[in-house]
Structure formats: C-alpha cells, structure tokens
Amino acid sequence: MRASTKPDMSASTKPDMSGSANKNTRRSTVNRLSADNVTLAYDQRVIAEQLSVEIPDNSFTVIVGPNACGKSTLLRALSRMLKPTQGQVLLDGKVIQSMAPKKVARTLGLLPQSSIAPDGITVGDLVGRGRYPHQGILRQWSTEDERVVQESMTQTGVAELAERYVDELSGGQRQRVWIAMALAQQTPLLLLDEPTTYLDIQHQIDVLDLCAELHEEQGRTLVAVLHDLNHAARYATHLIALKEGKIIAEGAPSDIVTAELVEEVFGLRCQVIDDPETGTPLVVPAARKARTEAKVAATEAS
C-alpha cells in the first residue's frame, strides 16, 4: 500500500503558491505555454490571484480540483478566451492576446466545456471547420484537408456519422464530434475542458487512450481538465491540483497523489493504493461509516 505521507514538496514537485516569495521566478527551461502571475476574474468576481503555471512541453498535463476552484477558468485563460486582469499568458514567448487569432489557432486547439453547433450542420462539415486556421487566400480546401478530417473522424469513432446532422446525435456522440474537430485543427498544443463529459465508461477510456496516443506517438502537448482523479492519475504525466484558485501541488501523479493531498484538496478521506493495472495512484474513498465516524470525532474534539 502506498505510504500516506504528505506530498514531497522538494524542488522538483513544490508548487508555485499564490503569494509565495518565488512566484515570479522563471524556470531555466522556458516552455511554450505559461501563465505568469495572472489574476483571473469574471466581472468583479475574482477566481484566482497571482497564479503562475508552466505547462511542460510534450506533456499530458491534467488539472484537477473541486468544483468552482478555477480549473476551467485557467484553461480559458491559457487558450486566449479569457484575458487576465493582471499578469499575462505567454505562448512561444509572446503575450497571447497580442498574437493574431489565426496564428494562435494554428498553434493551440481548444475543446471547450460546452459547444453549440450551427443548426443544420452535418458531422463532416463541423469537423471540417477544424481546418479553418489552415485556410487562406492562396490556400483553399485540399486533399490534405480531406485526409485529416477523415482521419480525425476515424480516430474518434464518428466516421460513420459523417452525413448525420449534429443536432440529431446523443450527447456522447456530439462530444466525440467536437473532439474530432479539435483533432482536425492539427495543433501542437491541445487543450480539453472535461473531454469525457457525457461519455459512458468505454468511450471515456477510448478518449483518454486517444489523448495518450497523441501525446506519446505524435509528441503533442495536451492540457485537460478532468473530474475523475483516478483517470487523471492513470493518464497524466504532469498533474496540477487546484483549490480556490491556488496550486496546492503539481508534479508526476506518483509523486504527489497521497491520501493527505486528496483530503486537503477535495475534503475526502480515502486510501491511495497502487493501481493493479498500471501501478499509478488509485484513490479508494473511505466507507460511509468510517467517514461519518471521523466527522463525529472531529466535532467532539473541537
């Protein structure tokens, strides 16, 4: 059984904490995508302050944390959809808001949490829109575009739906179509906000396997927001744990996922054991009776 000690906060895994003395210290290796001391807000509602994070190149980075902790907000900022009120997001060393939208779209693809397809559009046409950043006055639709679209639909298991209207599909089918469109964009960086939403367990695993293949075989850098901590621990090469807009820990799942970390971030008593299939951390929640007894004991102690 995995030792239930506090996560190692050595130099290799110690997170950048909001307000810490070294939050502005840059790593010696500059990665392609980073957020530098950003404050993120919707109108007057601040979600995160002085948050710094670097996405390791060629990693499969997964962001986890409780609801409303800032996961999707951070992803929106990294993708240029949300402008920080302070600080900056950098893509290839440039402030992302200063870059031309098409330039960003050829470098960074995004699968948002919820997407709405135009009325009356077919699956094939929607996936084809992923090729838009590659079009121009001198470059129109090509056989290469057609090949990429077909390949993207095949990879996500929607090729047989190409002639169907998107609004006729189930939620799970539509989600896979949107993933196919993101793949058709063929960007070296791909951001996915809850890509397994609406999917049954088989298709969740299929999508995460596909993400792993894109990372391992094509060298793409992926950043995903996931709710399932066990999926995150199994597939991520780099894990970021957020709580209330702050990074609590980051690093390889095997280095940082402990029972203490899960309780600190999610408020869940559990055991963390080795996954019998992969050896990665596996979170096993404490039984209801044990959790109830622990709450009673804590109340009495206070």
Phi, psi and omega in degrees: 000141181294136181296136182264068177252167177297147180301143180293117182257041176287178184301331183284336184235354184295126183283161168280117181262141176300125180090358181285160186293333185254022186293339180262004180285124180273144176288158183294329177259121181271120179273165187291328186231128181205158171244126187246100173057048186268148167248127185242133184208154170247113187055242181261001183268108182278129180262321181211144179234138175049049182264127177237134179207142173241135177268114181301133177301144177060028178255164165250093183268132178239132178258126180233162178159169180292167178303142175064027179267351178112008183299303182292327178297317177298317180296321178297322178292318180296334183264002179082005180280338179230124180272127177299144175283337172217158181076190184207152171259131183247133174237118183052040175082001180245147175296123191298327179292340181274352184269151177296137182307319181292326177296315177299317183293338176276348183252325189226123176255152182225132167253103182288170183294321178222134182229147180240122180276147175300148179299139173073019180263140179275164179301312181300319180292322180293315178298324179299334179294342175295345180271356184306316182300340182267357180272161178190183181300321183262358180224109179256191183302136185228172176296330176295318176300315180299318180297316182295318180297313180297319180294319181294321178291323178294317181300327183261004175073029180240011183301323181287352180260008190306324183267356180281152174281139184299322183287357175269350189273161174287167180300319180294320178295316179298321180299318179292328176295317179296323177296320178300319179297319178297321178295321181297339179292336175052055178260150177291337176243134181227124180249131183230122180261105181053060184293344181265005177302139178074357185266144173286172189300321179298314182286333172301312180294321178300315181294317180290325173299317178298317177300317179298321178294318178300322179287310188283320187264331181253354177072019180285150172267122181245142172230123182229145168263125178231146175269331184276108184295326180291322174297317180300314182293329181284321189259331186289144167265340179218128184242136176240119179257118181252148171209124178052043176076010180238147175278117179274321178200153173209151181149191177295139181308319181294340180272331190242341185277109177227168178299323180293319180295318180298319180291322180294318185276316187254349183071027184244122173285137185198175165246148173243117181240174177280130174298123183295341180272321189239344184079000178281165180298138178235120183270122179245106182299145175295150179297156182304317182298316181295321179293321179295316179298321180294322179294318179297316180297320180293322179296316180295324181291331181276000000 
